[in-house]
């Protein structure tokens, strides 16, 4: 068994014996005893049998089932053979999760050694929903204990902009997560946590900081920043959040986004690659 603490949740992973998984998760290793928040069981299986239940439509490459035993399941099938190659079964509280992967190399030339790491990351999102949290597509930095999330579609310049903060304010800035930080509300305060899953860059730290603001970024030759209205902010946040076809999980994510809109300053930044763009954000946030 391997135990990790991610976003202040204790997760026990059982049955995973891959060097890649241990390497990517190492910074989040937990050595405390006691009960875990979530138990995750993994096994390789070349004859995966789907549970019975109501099948929902496909979303984010996964088909979902509300199982007859009162839980959830998500599965993937091979595009050519039609065989089930991935199955994740969950109780509705997200405290017990079983992952089965067919032993094959997918279309991205990724074997089970890496697939299990990425599948664990995809379903951490749903675990977090049950703990007053959300995984949000953004590049997150901590500037003097103020977490700022820079978000937008892939290629919008999030990572480029956060790298400027490291360049010009290296002693005061650390990158929390370059792609998928975790947010949680604890004692009525939003916090941003690092997670091991950070897109293609693997830039992340096991750290936490209170959330100061969210900034949606777009490239422009000139620099300008403005605060978004509630409706504008909600739409932007929803676009950068993983969706669910399960009504309960969807409601949890929508409720969390609603709280973000009401309680967190949210901005639109048009910017070029310059120190001026960084200073503009700092000044707007009073940092």
ABEGO torsion letter per residue (X at the ends): XBBBBBGGBBBBBBGBBBAAAAAAAAAABBABBEBBABBBBBBBBABBBBBBEBBBBBBGGBBBBBBAAGBBBBBBBBAAAGBBABBBBBBAAGABBBBBBBBBBBAAGBBAAAAAAAAAAAAAAAAAAAAGBBBBBBBBBBBGGBBBBBBEBBGAGAAAAAAAAAAABAAABBBABAABBBBBBBGGBBBBBBBABAEAAGBBBBBBBBBABBBBBBBBABBBBBBBBAAAAAAAAAAABBBBABAAAAAAAAAAAAAAAAABBBBBBBBBBBAAAAAAAAAAAGX
